[in-house]
Amino acid sequence: MVAVQRDQATAAQAGAARALSPCVSVCRMDPRTGLCEGCLRTIDEIAAWGDMTEGARTGVLAEIETRAALLSRVEPATTAPAGKGAQGLQRGVNDPPQGDWPSTLRFIQRDWLSCNSVLVCDRNAGATLFDSGYVKHAVTTREVLAQHLGELPLRQLVNTHLHSDHCGGNALLQRTYGCEIAVPRASWHTALAWDEERLSYRATGQRCPRFRPNASLAPGDVINTGALRWEVHSAPGHDPHSIVLLEPQHRLLISADALWSEGFGVIFPELEGESGFAEQEAMLDKIAQLAPRWVFPGHGPAFNDSERAIAFARERLAALRSDKARNARHALKVFVKFLLLDLEFIHVDALHAHLADARLFDSAARLAGMDRNDALRWAVQALCAQGLARRAGEVLHNSNDAAG
């Protein structure tokens, strides 16, 4: 086994070196990883290679080096028994707590690039997955789901909102399982038309493969997952189109990015001069009224002390409302950190090029009282000072998987 791993590592490193141009022969795709066995690119990267900008190719090369390193380790994912939560499914992720939630529910804790997922497996109703993570981890997501599902079909995939870290695995899972995908009704037409600007992917400099939604969800709808029935609630604030889901019998809440154990997601509407803080405050009030016994957030561990989490979130929200530039500065760091989590490292010039069309980065820079270039320099310096990034000459490296 050791010899096999060494051979895979050597091949991976050689493939990364050759990736500046397409394979000399026809690419042969590995069905296990979804990557070319020679150059370690995905089929989408191979197809788009000739039309890519230099910055885009640099990003692919960075990702290839990460893939090579992962193949050299070949560490299998492990899972916990049903009803006890799922193990951390990616490198650098801690095990989630041992929950006393229903035996059909698995909480899948990820890192800060891919959101957490909730999987409900019912022998009669099939399986339902809530949120699918980022595209970089889509193959890992599929492999872990296969471990949980066995022969059970994945019947439906529900998205709380359509930020790239919550739906980046949709396309691959839809192709693999033929599952139906349900999205918030407010995002339905935008997803059908695949308007990458309105979906925020171009506006944030992030990526998400196209998928086709099959159903839309509005407040008051109910999602059946066998014995568990989830009520749909509107959850504006972080994203004006987001929803959260409550299972009232067991008082379980899938809170997306409206509430984490320590905070909540960036309030994006405020970056564009629209109301978001008031909506987030109302959302915290709503969650307090729902009084969930267990909360499954979009990022971070599951928790069963919602009162403490809400109190912490209120303090953070008050600080952001008192100084809107603070929310903008936080967003600037998040945009750059997210990109580093995705690519692992990037040349500073390529970083400028990658964010050239990122409208929300520009909006955050203006609110922070800086132009684009100054804002990018400030974000890089701030991340390095916090130990969240490391600069070596003109190359910026991701430092760890912590959130900004």
C-alpha positions in Angstrom: 0.0 0.0 0.0 2.9 2.4 0.8 4.4 1.8 -2.6 1.1 2.5 -4.3 0.7 5.8 -2.4 4.3 6.8 -3.4 3.5 6.0 -7.1 0.3 8.1 -6.9 2.2 11.0 -5.4 4.9 10.9 -8.0 2.3 10.7 -10.8 0.4 13.6 -9.2 3.5 15.8 -9.0 4.4 15.0 -12.5 0.9 15.8 -13.6 1.0 19.2 -11.9 4.2 20.0 -13.7 2.7 19.2 -17.1 -0.5 21.1 -16.5 0.8 24.3 -18.3 -0.5 22.6 -21.4 -3.0 19.9 -22.2 -2.0 16.3 -21.9 0.1 15.1 -25.0 -2.5 12.3 -25.5 -6.2 12.1 -24.8 -7.0 12.8 -21.2 -8.1 9.7 -19.3 -10.4 10.6 -16.4 -10.2 8.7 -13.1 -13.8 7.9 -12.1 -12.9 7.9 -8.4 -11.5 11.4 -8.3 -13.1 13.0 -11.4 -9.6 14.2 -12.4 -7.4 13.5 -15.4 -4.9 10.8 -14.4 -2.1 12.7 -16.2 -2.6 16.4 -15.6 -5.0 16.3 -12.6 -7.5 18.7 -14.1 -11.3 18.3 -14.1 -13.2 17.9 -17.3 -14.4 21.5 -17.1 -10.9 22.8 -16.6 -9.7 20.8 -19.6 -12.5 22.1 -21.8 -11.9 25.7 -20.9 -8.1 25.7 -20.8 -7.6 27.3 -24.2 -9.8 30.2 -23.4 -8.6 30.8 -19.8 -6.8 34.0 -18.8 -3.4 33.7 -17.3 -4.8 34.4 -13.8 -7.4 31.7 -14.2 -4.7 29.2 -15.3 -2.6 30.2 -12.3 -5.5 29.4 -10.1 -5.9 26.0 -11.7 -2.2 25.3 -11.2 -2.5 26.1 -7.5 -5.4 23.8 -7.2 -3.5 21.0 -9.0 -0.7 21.3 -6.4 -3.2 20.8 -3.7 -4.7 17.8 -5.4 -1.2 16.3 -5.8 -0.6 16.8 -2.1 -3.9 15.2 -1.2 -3.3 12.2 -3.4 0.1 11.7 -1.8 -1.6 11.3 1.6 -4.6 9.2 0.5 -6.3 9.6 3.8 -9.7 7.9 3.9 -12.7 9.8 5.3 -14.3 8.3 8.4 -17.8 8.7 9.7 -19.6 8.3 13.0 -22.7 6.1 13.6 -26.1 7.3 12.7 -27.6 9.5 15.4 -24.2 10.5 16.7 -23.3 13.1 14.1 -20.8 12.7 11.3 -17.0 13.0 11.5 -15.2 15.9 10.0 -15.0 15.1 6.3 -12.1 17.2 5.1 -8.6 17.8 6.2 -8.3 20.3 9.0 -11.9 19.8 10.2 -12.7 18.9 13.8 -15.2 16.2 14.7 -18.7 17.7 15.5 -20.3 17.1 18.8 -22.0 13.9 19.7 -25.7 14.9 19.2 -28.8 13.3 20.6 -30.8 14.2 17.5 -32.9 11.5 15.6 -31.1 8.5 14.2 -32.0 9.3 10.6 -30.1 12.7 10.7 -26.4 13.1 10.0 -24.7 16.5 10.6 -21.7 16.8 8.3 -19.3 19.5 9.5 -17.0 21.1 6.9 -14.5 23.9 6.9 -14.9 27.5 6.1 -14.7 27.0 2.3 -17.5 24.4 2.2 -20.6 24.9 4.3 -21.9 22.2 6.6 -24.5 19.8 5.4 -27.4 18.0 7.0 -28.3 14.6 5.5 -31.6 12.8 6.4 -31.7 9.1 5.5 -35.2 7.5 5.6 -35.7 3.9 4.4 -39.1 4.7 2.9 -38.7 8.4 1.8 -35.1 8.1 0.5 -32.4 10.6 1.4 -32.5 14.4 1.5 -29.3 16.6 1.6 -29.4 20.2 2.8 -26.7 22.2 1.1 -23.7 20.7 -0.8 -20.6 22.7 -0.1 -18.1 24.3 -2.5 -17.1 23.0 -5.9 -13.5 22.4 -4.8 -14.8 19.7 -2.4 -17.6 18.3 -4.7 -15.8 14.9 -5.3 -15.2 14.5 -1.6 -18.8 15.4 -0.9 -20.0 12.7 -3.3 -17.7 10.1 -1.8 -18.8 10.8 1.7 -22.5 10.7 0.7 -21.9 7.3 -0.9 -20.6 6.0 2.4 -23.7 7.2 4.2 -26.3 6.3 1.5 -25.3 2.8 0.6 -28.1 1.6 -1.6 -30.4 4.4 -0.5 -31.2 6.9 -3.3 -30.5 10.6 -2.8 -34.0 11.9 -3.6 -33.7 15.6 -3.1 -31.1 18.3 -2.4 -32.3 21.5 -0.7 -30.4 24.7 -0.7 -30.8 27.3 2.1 -29.4 29.9 -0.3 -27.3 30.0 -3.4 -23.9 31.3 -2.3 -21.2 29.3 -3.9 -20.1 27.6 -0.6 -23.6 26.2 -0.2 -24.4 24.9 -3.7 -21.1 24.2 -5.4 -21.6 20.4 -5.2 -25.1 20.6 -6.7 -24.1 20.0 -10.3 -22.0 16.9 -9.6 -24.6 15.4 -7.2 -27.4 16.0 -9.7 -25.4 14.2 -12.5 -24.5 11.4 -10.1 -27.8 10.7 -8.4 -30.4 12.4 -10.6 -31.8 14.1 -7.5 -34.2 17.0 -7.6 -32.8 20.3 -6.4 -35.0 22.8 -4.5 -33.9 26.4 -4.1 -35.5 29.4 -2.3 -38.3 30.8 -4.5 -36.7 34.3 -4.6 -33.7 32.8 -6.4 -35.7 30.5 -8.7 -35.7 32.6 -11.9 -32.1 33.7 -11.4 -30.9 30.1 -11.0 -32.9 29.0 -14.1 -31.3 31.8 -16.2 -27.9 31.2 -14.5 -27.2 34.9 -14.1 -23.7 34.7 -12.4 -23.8 38.4 -11.5 -27.1 38.3 -9.6 -26.1 34.9 -8.1 -23.1 36.7 -6.7 -20.4 34.4 -8.2 -18.9 37.0 -10.5 -19.6 39.7 -8.0 -17.5 37.9 -5.4 -14.8 36.3 -7.6 -16.0 32.8 -6.7 -17.0 29.9 -8.9 -20.0 27.5 -9.0 -20.8 25.0 -11.8 -24.2 25.4 -13.3 -27.1 23.2 -12.1 -30.8 23.1 -12.9 -33.3 23.6 -10.1 -36.4 21.5 -10.1 -38.5 23.1 -7.4 -38.8 26.3 -5.4 -39.4 26.8 -1.7 -41.4 29.6 0.0 -42.0 30.5 3.6 -44.8 28.2 4.9 -43.8 25.2 2.7 -43.0 21.9 4.4 -40.3 19.5 3.3 -41.0 15.8 4.1 -38.0 13.6 4.9 -39.8 10.6 6.3 -40.5 11.1 10.0 -39.0 14.6 10.0 -41.0 17.4 8.5 -39.2 20.7 8.0 -40.9 24.1 8.0 -39.5 26.7 5.6 -38.9 30.2 7.1 -37.6 33.3 5.4 -34.2 34.4 6.7 -33.0 37.7 5.2 -30.0 39.5 6.6 -26.9 37.6 5.4 -28.7 37.0 2.1 -32.1 38.5 1.3 -33.2 35.3 -0.4 -32.1 32.8 2.3 -34.3 30.4 4.1 -33.9 28.4 7.3 -35.6 25.2 8.2 -37.3 24.1 11.5 -38.3 20.6 12.4 -40.8 21.4 15.2 -41.3 18.0 16.7 -37.7 17.7 17.8 -37.0 21.5 17.6 -34.2 21.2 15.1 -33.1 24.2 13.2 -31.0 24.3 10.0 -29.8 27.9 10.4 -27.6 28.4 7.3 -25.6 31.6 7.8 -28.2 33.4 9.9 -26.8 32.1 13.1 -23.5 30.3 14.0 -22.3 29.3 17.4 -20.2 32.5 17.3 -21.8 35.0 14.9 -23.3 34.9 11.4 -22.3 35.5 7.8 -21.4 38.8 6.2 -24.4 41.1 5.8 -24.1 41.4 2.0 -27.0 43.8 1.3 -25.4 46.5 3.4 -22.3 46.4 1.1 -24.6 47.7 -1.7 -26.4 50.3 0.4 -29.4 48.2 1.0 -31.0 47.2 4.3 -29.5 44.1 6.0 -28.8 44.8 9.6 -32.4 45.3 10.5 -33.4 42.1 8.8 -30.6 40.2 10.6 -31.9 41.6 13.9 -35.4 40.4 13.1 -34.0 37.0 12.1 -32.3 36.7 15.5 -35.6 37.6 17.1 -37.3 34.9 15.1 -34.8 32.2 16.0 -35.3 33.1 19.7 -39.0 32.6 19.3 -38.5 29.3 17.6 -36.4 28.2 20.6 -34.6 25.3 18.8 -33.1 22.5 20.9 -30.3 21.8 18.3 -29.0 24.2 15.7 -27.1 23.0 12.6 -25.4 26.1 11.3 -23.8 26.8 7.9 -20.4 26.9 9.4 -18.9 25.7 12.7 -20.1 23.1 15.1 -23.7 22.2 15.9 -24.9 23.6 19.2 -27.7 23.2 21.7 -27.4 26.5 23.5 -29.2 28.9 21.1 -29.7 31.6 23.8 -26.0 32.0 24.3 -25.4 32.0 20.5 -28.1 34.6 19.9 -26.7 36.9 22.7 -23.2 36.7 21.1 -24.7 37.4 17.6 -26.6 40.4 19.0 -23.4 41.9 20.4 -21.6 41.4 17.1 -24.5 42.9 15.1 -24.6 46.0 17.4 -20.9 46.6 16.7 -21.4 46.3 13.0 -24.4 48.6 12.9 -22.5 51.3 14.9 -19.8 51.4 12.2 -20.8 50.2 8.7 -17.2 50.5 7.6 -16.4 47.7 10.0 -18.8 45.3 8.1 -17.1 46.4 4.9 -13.6 45.7 6.2 -14.7 42.3 7.4 -16.1 41.6 4.0 -12.9 42.6 2.3 -10.9 40.1 4.4 -13.6 37.4 3.8 -13.3 37.8 0.0 -9.6 37.3 0.0 -9.5 34.6 2.6 -12.2 32.6 0.7 -10.1 32.8 -2.5 -7.0 31.6 -0.6 -9.0 28.7 0.9 -9.9 27.8 -2.7 -6.6 28.2 -4.5 -4.2 27.7 -1.5 -1.7 30.3 -3.0 -1.8 33.0 -5.6 0.6 35.6 -7.1 -0.4 39.1 -6.0 -0.8 40.2 -9.6 -3.1 37.3 -10.3 -5.1 38.2 -7.2 -5.7 41.7 -8.6 -6.8 40.1 -11.9 -9.0 37.6 -10.3 -11.0 40.2 -8.4 -11.1 42.7 -11.3 -14.8 42.0 -11.9 -15.8 41.4 -8.3 -18.4 44.2 -7.9 -19.0 43.4 -4.2 -15.3 43.8 -3.4 -15.4 47.3 -5.0 -18.6 48.1 -3.0 -16.9 47.0 0.2 -13.8 49.0 -0.6 -15.9 52.2 -1.1 -17.7 51.7 2.2 -14.4 51.2 3.9 -13.1 54.5 2.4 -10.5 52.9 0.1 -10.0 52.4 -3.6 -9.7 48.9 -5.0 -5.9 48.6 -4.8 -5.7 50.1 -1.3 -8.4 47.8 -0.1 -6.7 44.7 -1.5 -3.4 45.7 0.1 -5.1 46.4 3.4 -7.0 43.0 3.3 -3.7 41.1 2.6 -1.9 42.9 5.4 -4.7 42.3 7.8 -4.9 38.6 7.0 -1.2 38.2 7.4 -1.2 40.1 10.7 -3.9 37.7 12.0 -2.0 34.6 10.9 -4.7 33.8 8.3 -2.4 34.3 5.3 1.4 34.3 4.7 3.2 36.3 2.0 6.4 35.1 0.4 7.7 37.7 -2.0 4.9 38.3 -4.5 3.0 35.1 -3.6 0.3 35.0 -1.0 -0.3 31.7 0.7 -3.2 30.4 2.8 -2.1 30.0 6.3 -4.8 27.9 8.0 -8.5 27.1 7.7 -9.8 29.6 10.3 -12.5 32.1 9.4 -11.7 35.8 9.2 
